[in-house]
Each structure stands twice: as structure tokens, then as C-alpha cells.
Amino acid sequence: MEIKRVLRQAIFSPAYPYWLLGIFAAWFGVWAIRPAHPRDFVLEHVFTFAFVIFLCWNHTRFRLSNLSYTMIFVFMCLHVVGAHYTYAEVPYDEWLRTMGRWFGADDFSLQALFGFERNHYDRLVHFCFGLFMAYPVREVFIRIVHVRGFWGYYLPLDVMMSFSLLYELIEWGVVMVAAADVGQTYLGTQGDEWDAHKDTALATLGGLIAMIATALVNWHYRRDLGGDLSGRGPAPLGEVRIAEMAEQKQS
């Protein structure tokens, strides 16, 4: 019970985003040591640095909920790992083999199990982009634009699709203009001519799942698909609103 109380205080603490920032800085520092392709590592993190700086600058002006910051944190950590190895070379199958040995499954291979012929870490991260970033975008729409109902679910999904497409175009532009010599390493297409289409589709799927989950939580606690978890106004209410709805349902 004490552990639960401490965790609850930590999650609801105003200092929570600063803790996440410190953990992320340490995480980044570890994976920045001897990356497989240094120039590609720098290119991959141009947007990372810009985004983190924007979040820090905007924190006192428009603070997101701790729930949104947590989702952003998870996605960014996954991205850092991909940038260290390059997305096409992340040895996730070796990691799973090692874990399999701990449980007596010496021959376990995710690649072999599903018949994968390419490294799918990039697919995972594109999916997680939609899954983890759609809710923070929804929070912005609800608290600033005051959207409700269908638009509170559609617009974040639309942004996930748009940003995913924009990122693919930016990747292409960067390689053509500034990094032609590391093109395949940076793009990570692994010979798949439909790579950009599949990445965008997975980001869309992740966003769709996130919005469906949000709608189900609203329905579970309020029987209102048009409701919201974020609340309106300047105060970040993501996790606070969920706790309030849970208490109301129990009472």
C-alpha cells in the first residue's frame, strides 16, 4: 500500500516532467556512446533536439498532462535506440534470443517465428509514433481549440497521418540535399519500395488504436464517447481527470 501511495504521488507530482527529462537525458547519453553510424545518428536527432527544446520552452506556457509527457517519453526512448544502431540494424532478435535462454527457449527467434525477412524495428517505432503521440495531440486540440465529440478523435488521427507523411518527405529531402552518401542507412528502406507507405499506415493504425482506447475509457467511466480525458483550460488534467472519473464511478 505504501508503494502504491508513493507511485501515485510521483505520477501526480508537478516535478514529474523534470524527472522524465532527467531520465531521458541519461538514456540518450548512454546510447550516444559509439553509435554504429555517427553521421546518421546526428541526422536522426535533429528533430529530437528541436522537439525536446520546444517542450522545455513551452512547459511553463502550456504544460501538458503527465500522461502525455509519459507517452512522449516512451516514444522518444524507442527512437534513441533506433538511432544508435540505425533502424535497420537494431538487434532485437538477439535480445529476445538472450531472454529466451533465461526461460529455457534456446532456439527462440522472432524473425523465424513470423518468417520476417527484414528488420522490423522501424515498423515498431512508426506504429508507436501513432500509438503514443496521438493522445498528446488530442490534449492540445481539446484544451486549446476546444474540440468535442467526433472531432476530438478524428483530428489527432489526422495529425498522425499528416506528420508521418511529412516525415517521410523530409527524410527524402534530407537525403537528396544533404546526405546522399548515407541515404539507405538514414532511410532504412531495406530494399522495400513500399517502405514509406507501410510506415505511414502503421503510424495511422497506432493512432487509431490510441483513439479507440481513449473512447473506450471515456465510455467506461462516463458512458460518453464524446467526452474527454484531458479537460479544458490551461490546467493539465490527463491523469487527474482519469482519477476523478474512477472515483466518481466507484462512489
N, C-alpha and C positions, 0 to 999 in steps of 0.2 A: 504493500500500500504506500509506503514511503517513497519507493522508486517511482511509482505512478504519479505521485504528487510532485516530485522533483521534475519528472519529464514534462508534466503539464505546465509547470511554472516556466520551464525552459522554452517550450514551444510558444507560449503566450508572451514571453518576455520581449520588451521593446528592443533589447540588445541582441535578439536572435539573429537578425540580418548581419550584424557585425561578426558574430561567431561563424556564420556561414562564409562570410568574406574571408575571415582568417583561415578557416579550413581549406577553402578553395585556393588561397594563395600558397599554402603549404603543399596541397595536392599538385598545383601547377609547377611549383618548384621542383618536386620530385621527378615529374615526368618531363621537365625541361632539361634534365641531365642527359647528355649524349643522345639526342634524338636520332633516329635512323637516317633521316634526310633533313639536315638543318635548315636548308633554304625553304623546303616545303613546310617545315614546322613554323617558320616565321610567317609564311603566306597564310597558313591555316589560322593563325592567331591575330591577324589584322582586325577582323571583326570581333574576335574575343575581347581584345583590349578596348576597342571602341565601345562595345556593349557594356563591359564592366565599368568603364569610366562614366558612361551615361547613367547607369543605375546608381552609382555612388553620388554623382552630381544631382540626380533627381530625387534622391532618397528623402531629403528634408522638404522638398517641394511637393512631392506626390509619393508618399510611402505606400508601397504595395502591401498586401497581407503577407504574413509569414508563410502561409500556404503557397502563395505564388512564388515567393523567394525560394522556397524549398524545391519546387518544381524546376525553376530556372537553374538552381544549383546542381541538381541531378543531371540535367541535360548537359550543362557546361562541363561537368566532370567526365561524362562519356566522350564528349568532343575532345577533351585534352588527351585522353588515351589514344584516340584515333589519330590525332596529330603527331603524337610521339612516334608511332610506328609507320605512319601513313595508313589510311583506312584499309587499303588493300592487303596490308601485311600484319594486322593485329592478330597475334597468335592465340585467339580464344579457344581454338580446338585443343591446343596443347594445355591450356589452363584447365579445360574440362577433363582432359585425359588424366592430369595430375589429381584432380578432385575425385575422379572415378576410382583411382587406385586407393584412395583413402577408404572407399566403401567396397573394395574388392572387385571393382569392374575395371580390370586392367586394360581391356581392349575397347573401352568406350570411346566413340568418336562421333561428334555431332555431324560432321561432314559426311561420314559414311552412313550414318543412320538415316539422313534425309537425302542422300545422294547429291549433296552440294558439289558443284564443280568450281566454285569461286568462293572467295572470302566475303561473307555477308555482314561484316561488322558495319559497313557503311549503310546497308539497308536498315539495320537496327537503329542507328542513330537518326536516320531520316524519319523513321517511324516514331522515335522518341521525341523528335522535334515537334511533331503534331500532338503527341500524347501529353507532353509536359508543358508546352508553351501556349496551348490553346486557352487554358484557364486563366493565366495571367492576362492574356489579350482580352478575354471576356470581362475580367475585372475592370480593365481600363474602359471598355465600352460602357459597362453598367454605371460606373462611378462618375465618368466624365460626360458621356453622351446620353446617359440615362435610357438606354435601350431596354426593352422588355419583351417578354414572350419569345416568339419565333426568332426575332432578330438577335436576341441575346445568345442564341446558339448558332445561328447561321453566320453572322458576321465574323466571329472568331475562326470558324472553319474556313471562311472565305479568305481571311488573312493568312492562315496556314498554307493554303493553296497558292496564294499570290507570292508570299515570301519564299516558298520552296521553289517556285518557278523563277523568281528573281535571282535567287542564289545560284541556280544552275546557269542563268545567263551571265551573272557576274563571274562565275568560275571560268566560263568560256572566254569572256572578255579579258580576264587577267592573264590567262594562258596565252592568248593571241597577242597581247600587247607587251606583257612584262616578263613572262616566264615560259616561253615556248620550249626551253630546254628541259623543263621539269613537267611538261604537260600531262603525260599519262600518270606520273606519280601524284600530281596535285589533283587531277580529275578523278582518278581511281575508277575508271570505267571497266577495267579488266577485260577489255575486248567486247563488251556488251553494247551494241549500237542503241539499245533501248534503255540504257542506264538512267538517263535523266528522267525519262517518262516513269520508270519504276520508282525512282526516288521520290518524285512528286506524288505519285499515287500512294506510297506508303506514308508520307507526311500527312496526306489528306485522310487516310484511314486512321492514323493515330489521333488526329484532331477530331474525327467523327466519333471515335470511341470515347475520347475525353468529354465531349459534349453530351453524348448519351449517358455517360456515368453521372455527369453533373445534373442532368434532367432527372435521373432516377433517384439521386439523393434528395433533390427538391420534392419529388413526388412521395418519397418515403416519409419525409418529415412533415411535409405541408400539404400533400395531395394537390400540389400546384406546379404543373410543368412550366408555367410561365413565371414562376418565382425566381429568386436568385440567392446565391450563397454569399455574394460579395457585399451586398448592401449598397446604399448610395451615399454620396457626400465625400468629404475629404478623409474620413477615418477608414483605415484598412480593416475590413471585417470578415475576411475569409474564414479563418479558423474560429473566430469569435462567433460568427453567425451560425456555423455548424454546431458549436457547443450550445448556443441558445436554443436552436431548433430541437436538439436532442433532449435538452432539459424540459422543453415545453411538451414534447411527445411523451416523456416519462411521467409528467405531472397530470 
